[in-house]
């Protein structure tokens, strides 16, 4: 195992996330207050929260929470769910359980950095890049060509961070079938599922398509509740889930009891929260469309198919890295430049930046960006 590199996104956020005046690159939907979430609870869950003993919880997760998670799948039971402290812990431990020296993994890029750096610390990894010239399409033949006899994991993320791309349903089913044919684990990051602009583009969950696949999800992104720090893996292979549970004994052991009850409330109110967040994105998109239309000479913009992040191009002569650096230093507007999403596995565009479209009223941040651009004219 090699030493993990610095996490570029988190290093960048450590410097700017809570000091910039305008956070225009947020990866989560607008959050709720504790009072707003509790208002969505039924009497039983509200009382359970108020009477909650602050002791240890089960490593697998609160049984009622696992029931609520399982209810979001077609073919998973509560026994097929293991809860974690957010999605990052789940990804980290899953890769350590699934991969080792002599193994091989395939990762779709661009991606959340840990999706490639954690496997790279454990074994050989091949990247397959989404094609920016074809609306971030995935070439299934390229995926097949990347597979080896010792490939153990195919890691995918749809809706994709940072591009907002969503694979076609037939192609996603073909990936799951290909993995089953080859004895490969499909590891599917589904944290933005439910925020597709067209509900018909919503993909089935991998754990529903295959008993060997792992579906990763969390309360942070589509539900906009990152402060709960509750994630999970759903997988119908209970022997594998048991290995993951034993690996968790070396990290968090168990989750915070209040967060588990609050996550249960959120999942029971999932459709209400997702409808709220989709409506927020729908209101925001015309605002972003109008901004980018005013600056066609500087930006090439396409709204995301799913999720609440997009990855437009910067066309200015100074380059996206200088643009983002000067913007946050001089105007307090935070965007994430392409270097944060560079890959050690595949070539990646160097002229992109991530923008978040899921927060309440981005007008102030865009106005500050407008004003700053005017000073450079």
JOKA-V892229 format. One record per residue. RES is the residue in one small letter. SS is DSSP state (alpha for helix, beta for strand, coil for the rest). PHI is phi in degrees with one decimal (999 if undefined). OMEGA is omega in whole degrees, -180 to 180 (none if undefined). Layout:
# JOKA-V892229
res:RES ss:SS phi:PHI omega:OMEGA
res:RES ss:SS phi:PHI omega:OMEGA
This chain:
# JOKA-V892229
res:x ss:coil phi:999 omega:177
res:x ss:coil phi:-96.3 omega:-180
res:x ss:coil phi:-72.1 omega:179
res:x ss:coil phi:-70.8 omega:177
res:x ss:coil phi:-76.2 omega:173
res:x ss:coil phi:-56.3 omega:178
res:x ss:coil phi:-84.7 omega:-170
res:x ss:alpha phi:-58.7 omega:-178
res:x ss:alpha phi:-63.0 omega:-177
res:x ss:alpha phi:-69.5 omega:176
res:x ss:alpha phi:-63.4 omega:178
res:x ss:alpha phi:-64.5 omega:179
res:x ss:alpha phi:-66.1 omega:179
res:x ss:alpha phi:-58.4 omega:179
res:x ss:alpha phi:-79.1 omega:-165
res:x ss:alpha phi:-122.6 omega:-168
res:x ss:coil phi:-57.7 omega:-175
res:x ss:coil phi:-107.2 omega:176
res:x ss:coil phi:-112.3 omega:177
res:x ss:coil phi:-65.8 omega:-179
res:x ss:coil phi:-75.5 omega:-176
res:x ss:beta phi:-131.9 omega:-178
res:x ss:beta phi:-94.4 omega:-177
res:x ss:coil phi:-98.9 omega:-178
res:x ss:coil phi:-127.1 omega:-177
res:x ss:coil phi:-61.8 omega:-177
res:x ss:coil phi:-95.4 omega:-177
res:x ss:coil phi:-118.2 omega:174
res:x ss:coil phi:-75.0 omega:-179
res:x ss:coil phi:-54.2 omega:-177
res:x ss:coil phi:-81.8 omega:179
res:x ss:coil phi:-120.6 omega:171
res:x ss:coil phi:-82.0 omega:177
res:x ss:alpha phi:-59.1 omega:179
res:x ss:alpha phi:-62.9 omega:179
res:x ss:alpha phi:-64.7 omega:179
res:x ss:alpha phi:-69.0 omega:-180
res:x ss:alpha phi:-63.4 omega:177
res:x ss:coil phi:-66.2 omega:178
res:x ss:coil phi:-88.7 omega:-177
res:x ss:coil phi:-79.4 omega:170
res:x ss:coil phi:-79.1 omega:-175
res:x ss:alpha phi:-59.6 omega:-178
res:x ss:alpha phi:-65.4 omega:-179
res:x ss:alpha phi:-70.6 omega:178
res:x ss:alpha phi:-65.6 omega:178
res:x ss:alpha phi:-67.2 omega:179
res:x ss:alpha phi:-63.1 omega:179
res:x ss:alpha phi:-68.0 omega:-177
res:x ss:alpha phi:-70.4 omega:-178
res:x ss:coil phi:-98.1 omega:-170
res:x ss:coil phi:-65.3 omega:171
res:x ss:coil phi:-72.9 omega:-176
res:x ss:coil phi:-93.9 omega:177
res:x ss:coil phi:-105.1 omega:176
res:x ss:coil phi:-65.3 omega:175
res:x ss:coil phi:-116.1 omega:-179
res:x ss:coil phi:-68.4 omega:-180
res:x ss:coil phi:-60.4 omega:179
res:x ss:coil phi:-67.9 omega:-176
res:x ss:coil phi:114.8 omega:177
res:x ss:coil phi:-52.8 omega:-178
res:x ss:alpha phi:-54.5 omega:-180
res:x ss:alpha phi:-68.0 omega:175
res:x ss:alpha phi:-65.8 omega:180
res:x ss:alpha phi:-63.5 omega:174
res:x ss:alpha phi:-63.0 omega:-180
res:x ss:alpha phi:-66.6 omega:176
res:x ss:alpha phi:-64.6 omega:-178
res:x ss:alpha phi:-59.6 omega:-180
res:x ss:coil phi:-66.8 omega:178
res:x ss:coil phi:-86.7 omega:179
res:x ss:coil phi:-111.6 omega:178
res:x ss:coil phi:-85.1 omega:-171
res:x ss:coil phi:-124.8 omega:-179
res:x ss:coil phi:-106.7 omega:172
res:x ss:coil phi:-102.0 omega:178
res:x ss:alpha phi:-58.1 omega:180
res:x ss:alpha phi:-68.7 omega:179
res:x ss:alpha phi:-97.0 omega:-175
res:x ss:beta phi:-121.9 omega:174
res:x ss:beta phi:-127.1 omega:-177
res:x ss:beta phi:-92.7 omega:-178
res:x ss:beta phi:-137.3 omega:174
res:x ss:coil phi:-84.4 omega:-177
res:x ss:alpha phi:82.7 omega:-178
res:x ss:alpha phi:-78.5 omega:-176
res:x ss:alpha phi:-63.5 omega:177
res:x ss:alpha phi:-61.4 omega:-179
res:x ss:alpha phi:-62.8 omega:179
res:x ss:alpha phi:-62.3 omega:-177
res:x ss:alpha phi:-59.7 omega:-178
res:x ss:alpha phi:-72.0 omega:179
res:x ss:alpha phi:-61.9 omega:180
res:x ss:alpha phi:-64.9 omega:179
res:x ss:alpha phi:-69.5 omega:178
res:x ss:alpha phi:-78.1 omega:-173
res:x ss:alpha phi:-88.2 omega:-170
res:x ss:coil phi:-124.9 omega:176
res:x ss:coil phi:-160.5 omega:179
res:x ss:coil phi:-54.6 omega:-178
res:x ss:coil phi:90.4 omega:178
res:x ss:coil phi:-90.5 omega:-180
res:x ss:beta phi:-143.6 omega:177
res:x ss:beta phi:-129.9 omega:174
res:x ss:beta phi:-119.8 omega:-177
res:x ss:beta phi:-126.5 omega:176
res:x ss:beta phi:-82.5 omega:179
res:x ss:beta phi:-119.7 omega:-4
res:x ss:coil phi:-68.1 omega:-171
res:x ss:coil phi:-154.9 omega:167
res:x ss:coil phi:-69.7 omega:-166
res:x ss:coil phi:-50.9 omega:-176
res:x ss:alpha phi:-61.7 omega:-180
res:x ss:alpha phi:-62.0 omega:177
res:x ss:alpha phi:-109.4 omega:-176
res:x ss:alpha phi:-72.1 omega:178
res:x ss:alpha phi:-67.5 omega:175
res:x ss:alpha phi:-58.4 omega:-179
res:x ss:alpha phi:-62.3 omega:177
res:x ss:coil phi:-77.2 omega:-173
res:x ss:coil phi:-114.8 omega:-173
res:x ss:coil phi:-163.8 omega:174
res:x ss:beta phi:-76.2 omega:-177
res:x ss:beta phi:-136.6 omega:174
res:x ss:beta phi:-115.3 omega:177
res:x ss:beta phi:-99.9 omega:171
res:x ss:beta phi:-124.9 omega:-172
res:x ss:beta phi:-90.4 omega:165
res:x ss:coil phi:-64.7 omega:-174
res:x ss:beta phi:-94.9 omega:-179
res:x ss:alpha phi:-66.3 omega:180
res:x ss:alpha phi:-82.6 omega:177
res:x ss:alpha phi:-127.0 omega:179
res:x ss:coil phi:54.7 omega:177
res:x ss:coil phi:60.8 omega:178
res:x ss:beta phi:-73.0 omega:176
res:x ss:coil phi:-107.7 omega:178
res:x ss:coil phi:-88.9 omega:-179
res:x ss:alpha phi:-65.3 omega:177
res:x ss:alpha phi:-65.9 omega:177
res:x ss:alpha phi:-67.3 omega:176
res:x ss:alpha phi:-64.5 omega:179
res:x ss:alpha phi:-59.2 omega:-178
res:x ss:alpha phi:-66.7 omega:-179
res:x ss:alpha phi:-79.3 omega:-176
res:x ss:coil phi:-72.0 omega:178
res:x ss:coil phi:-127.3 omega:177
res:x ss:coil phi:-58.9 omega:-179
res:x ss:coil phi:-100.2 omega:177
res:x ss:beta phi:-68.9 omega:-178
res:x ss:beta phi:-110.2 omega:-174
res:x ss:beta phi:-138.2 omega:166
res:x ss:beta phi:-116.1 omega:-175
res:x ss:beta phi:-104.9 omega:-178
res:x ss:beta phi:-130.9 omega:-180
res:x ss:beta phi:-146.9 omega:176
res:x ss:coil phi:-140.4 omega:-11
res:x ss:coil phi:-54.0 omega:-169
res:x ss:coil phi:-83.4 omega:169
res:x ss:coil phi:-107.3 omega:22
res:x ss:coil phi:-106.5 omega:-166
res:x ss:coil phi:-87.2 omega:-174
res:x ss:coil phi:76.3 omega:-180
res:x ss:coil phi:-74.3 omega:176
res:x ss:coil phi:-131.5 omega:178
res:x ss:coil phi:-69.9 omega:174
res:x ss:coil phi:-66.8 omega:-177
res:x ss:alpha phi:-60.4 omega:-179
res:x ss:alpha phi:-64.5 omega:179
res:x ss:alpha phi:-67.1 omega:179
res:x ss:alpha phi:-66.0 omega:177
res:x ss:alpha phi:-62.9 omega:178
res:x ss:alpha phi:-65.8 omega:176
res:x ss:alpha phi:-63.0 omega:180
res:x ss:alpha phi:-63.6 omega:179
res:x ss:alpha phi:-65.7 omega:179
res:x ss:alpha phi:-60.6 omega:179
res:x ss:alpha phi:-63.8 omega:179
res:x ss:alpha phi:-63.9 omega:179
res:x ss:alpha phi:-61.6 omega:-175
res:x ss:alpha phi:-96.4 omega:-178
res:x ss:coil phi:70.9 omega:-178
res:x ss:coil phi:-103.2 omega:175
res:x ss:beta phi:-85.5 omega:171
res:x ss:beta phi:-84.7 omega:178
res:x ss:beta phi:-105.2 omega:-170
res:x ss:beta phi:-115.5 omega:176
res:x ss:beta phi:-81.9 omega:-173
res:x ss:coil phi:-119.2 omega:-170
res:x ss:coil phi:-70.0 omega:179
res:x ss:coil phi:-103.7 omega:-179
res:x ss:coil phi:-62.4 omega:-179
res:x ss:coil phi:105.4 omega:179
res:x ss:coil phi:-112.0 omega:177
res:x ss:coil phi:-71.2 omega:178
res:x ss:coil phi:-65.3 omega:175
res:x ss:coil phi:-109.2 omega:-178
res:x ss:alpha phi:-55.7 omega:179
res:x ss:alpha phi:-66.4 omega:179
res:x ss:alpha phi:-85.8 omega:-180
res:x ss:coil phi:-65.9 omega:-178
res:x ss:coil phi:-81.6 omega:168
res:x ss:coil phi:-63.2 omega:178
res:x ss:coil phi:-83.4 omega:-174
res:x ss:alpha phi:-57.1 omega:-179
res:x ss:alpha phi:-65.9 omega:174
res:x ss:alpha phi:-82.1 omega:-178
res:x ss:alpha phi:-81.4 omega:-174
res:x ss:coil phi:-145.1 omega:177
res:x ss:coil phi:-69.7 omega:180
res:x ss:coil phi:-97.1 omega:-174
res:x ss:coil phi:-77.2 omega:177
res:x ss:beta phi:-115.0 omega:175
res:x ss:beta phi:-104.9 omega:179
res:x ss:beta phi:-101.7 omega:175
res:x ss:beta phi:-150.1 omega:-170
res:x ss:beta phi:-162.5 omega:175
res:x ss:coil phi:-82.2 omega:-168
res:x ss:coil phi:-74.6 omega:-164
res:x ss:coil phi:-93.1 omega:-177
res:x ss:coil phi:-64.4 omega:-180
res:x ss:coil phi:-85.5 omega:176
res:x ss:coil phi:69.0 omega:-177
res:x ss:coil phi:-127.6 omega:-176
res:x ss:alpha phi:-65.9 omega:-179
res:x ss:alpha phi:-67.3 omega:177
res:x ss:alpha phi:-72.7 omega:-179
res:x ss:coil phi:55.6 omega:178
res:x ss:coil phi:-120.2 omega:173
res:x ss:beta phi:-128.6 omega:179
res:x ss:beta phi:-161.4 omega:167
res:x ss:beta phi:-117.4 omega:171
res:x ss:beta phi:-107.3 omega:179
res:x ss:coil phi:-155.7 omega:-177
res:x ss:coil phi:-82.8 omega:173
res:x ss:coil phi:-87.3 omega:-172
res:x ss:alpha phi:-74.2 omega:174
res:x ss:alpha phi:-65.7 omega:176
res:x ss:alpha phi:-63.5 omega:179
res:x ss:alpha phi:-61.0 omega:177
res:x ss:alpha phi:-64.2 omega:176
res:x ss:alpha phi:-64.8 omega:177
res:x ss:alpha phi:-65.6 omega:179
res:x ss:alpha phi:-62.9 omega:179
res:x ss:alpha phi:-68.7 omega:175
res:x ss:alpha phi:-65.6 omega:-180
res:x ss:alpha phi:-65.9 omega:177
res:x ss:coil phi:-60.8 omega:-179
res:x ss:coil phi:-95.5 omega:179
res:x ss:coil phi:-118.2 omega:-175
res:x ss:coil phi:-83.0 omega:-175
res:x ss:coil phi:68.5 omega:178
res:x ss:coil phi:-150.5 omega:-179
res:x ss:coil phi:-89.9 omega:177
res:x ss:coil phi:-72.3 omega:-177
res:x ss:alpha phi:-58.3 omega:179
res:x ss:alpha phi:-60.4 omega:180
res:x ss:alpha phi:-63.8 omega:-179
res:x ss:alpha phi:-66.3 omega:178
res:x ss:alpha phi:-66.9 omega:180
res:x ss:alpha phi:-65.8 omega:176
res:x ss:alpha phi:-64.8 omega:177
res:x ss:alpha phi:-61.1 omega:177
res:x ss:alpha phi:-61.1 omega:-179
res:x ss:alpha phi:-63.1 omega:-179
res:x ss:alpha phi:-68.0 omega:176
res:x ss:alpha phi:-67.4 omega:178
res:x ss:coil phi:-99.6 omega:-172
res:x ss:alpha phi:-54.2 omega:-177
res:x ss:alpha phi:-64.6 omega:177
res:x ss:alpha phi:-64.6 omega:-179
res:x ss:alpha phi:-67.8 omega:180
res:x ss:alpha phi:-64.1 omega:178
res:x ss:alpha phi:-62.3 omega:177
res:x ss:alpha phi:-60.2 omega:-176
res:x ss:alpha phi:-72.9 omega:175
res:x ss:alpha phi:-63.5 omega:178
res:x ss:alpha phi:-64.6 omega:178
res:x ss:alpha phi:-64.0 omega:178
res:x ss:alpha phi:-62.5 omega:180
res:x ss:alpha phi:-61.2 omega:177
res:x ss:alpha phi:-72.0 omega:-177
res:x ss:alpha phi:-76.0 omega:-173
res:x ss:alpha phi:-56.7 omega:177
res:x ss:alpha phi:-60.8 omega:178
res:x ss:alpha phi:-66.0 omega:177
res:x ss:alpha phi:-68.7 omega:177
res:x ss:alpha phi:-56.8 omega:-178
res:x ss:alpha phi:-66.5 omega:179
res:x ss:alpha phi:-61.0 omega:-177
res:x ss:alpha phi:-68.3 omega:176
res:x ss:alpha phi:-66.1 omega:178
res:x ss:alpha phi:-71.2 omega:-174
res:x ss:coil phi:-129.0 omega:-179
res:x ss:coil phi:-62.7 omega:180
res:x ss:coil phi:-73.8 omega:-177
res:x ss:coil phi:-110.0 omega:-173
res:x ss:beta phi:-137.0 omega:169
res:x ss:beta phi:-115.8 omega:-167
res:x ss:coil phi:-117.7 omega:169
res:x ss:coil phi:-136.9 omega:179
res:x ss:coil phi:-68.2 omega:-180
res:x ss:coil phi:-71.6 omega:174
res:x ss:coil phi:-75.9 omega:179
res:x ss:coil phi:-147.6 omega:-179
res:x ss:coil phi:81.9 omega:-177
res:x ss:coil phi:-127.2 omega:172
res:x ss:beta phi:-131.2 omega:177
res:x ss:beta phi:-136.7 omega:-171
res:x ss:beta phi:-136.5 omega:-179
res:x ss:beta phi:-72.4 omega:177
res:x ss:beta phi:-93.2 omega:170
res:x ss:beta phi:-104.6 omega:-173
res:x ss:coil phi:-104.5 omega:-176
res:x ss:coil phi:-68.2 omega:-176
res:x ss:coil phi:-69.5 omega:-178
res:x ss:coil phi:-76.7 omega:-180
res:x ss:coil phi:89.2 omega:-171
res:x ss:alpha phi:-70.2 omega:-178
res:x ss:alpha phi:-68.0 omega:178
res:x ss:alpha phi:-66.1 omega:179
res:x ss:alpha phi:-56.9 omega:-177
res:x ss:alpha phi:-67.8 omega:-180
res:x ss:alpha phi:-66.3 omega:-180
res:x ss:alpha phi:-65.8 omega:-178
res:x ss:alpha phi:-61.3 omega:-178
res:x ss:alpha phi:-75.3 omega:-180
res:x ss:alpha phi:-71.5 omega:-173
res:x ss:alpha phi:-96.6 omega:-176
res:x ss:alpha phi:-119.3 omega:179
res:x ss:coil phi:70.8 omega:180
res:x ss:beta phi:-106.3 omega:-174
res:x ss:beta phi:-98.3 omega:169
res:x ss:coil phi:-128.0 omega:179
res:x ss:beta phi:-107.2 omega:-179
res:x ss:beta phi:-77.1 omega:-175
res:x ss:alpha phi:-58.5 omega:-178
res:x ss:alpha phi:-60.5 omega:178
res:x ss:alpha phi:-65.2 omega:-176
res:x ss:alpha phi:-108.5 omega:177
res:x ss:coil phi:-64.0 omega:-178
res:x ss:coil phi:-121.2 omega:172
res:x ss:coil phi:-85.6 omega:-175
res:x ss:coil phi:-104.6 omega:-175
res:x ss:coil phi:-140.6 omega:168
res:x ss:coil phi:-60.0 omega:-178
res:x ss:coil phi:-139.4 omega:178
res:x ss:coil phi:-58.3 omega:-180
res:x ss:coil phi:-107.9 omega:-175
res:x ss:coil phi:-118.0 omega:-176
res:x ss:beta phi:-109.9 omega:171
res:x ss:beta phi:-148.1 omega:-180
res:x ss:beta phi:-94.4 omega:176
res:x ss:beta phi:-124.0 omega:177
res:x ss:beta phi:-98.7 omega:-177
res:x ss:coil phi:-119.2 omega:-174
res:x ss:coil phi:-105.6 omega:180
res:x ss:coil phi:-91.8 omega:-178
res:x ss:coil phi:-66.9 omega:173
res:x ss:coil phi:43.9 omega:178
res:x ss:coil phi:-80.5 omega:-172
res:x ss:alpha phi:-60.6 omega:-178
res:x ss:alpha phi:-63.8 omega:179
res:x ss:alpha phi:-65.5 omega:179
res:x ss:alpha phi:-68.3 omega:177
res:x ss:alpha phi:-65.6 omega:177
res:x ss:alpha phi:-64.6 omega:176
res:x ss:alpha phi:-66.9 omega:176
res:x ss:alpha phi:-55.5 omega:-177
res:x ss:alpha phi:-62.9 omega:-180
res:x ss:alpha phi:-65.0 omega:178
res:x ss:alpha phi:-62.7 omega:180
res:x ss:alpha phi:-65.0 omega:180
res:x ss:alpha phi:-72.4 omega:-179
res:x ss:alpha phi:-95.0 omega:-176
res:x ss:coil phi:-67.7 omega:none
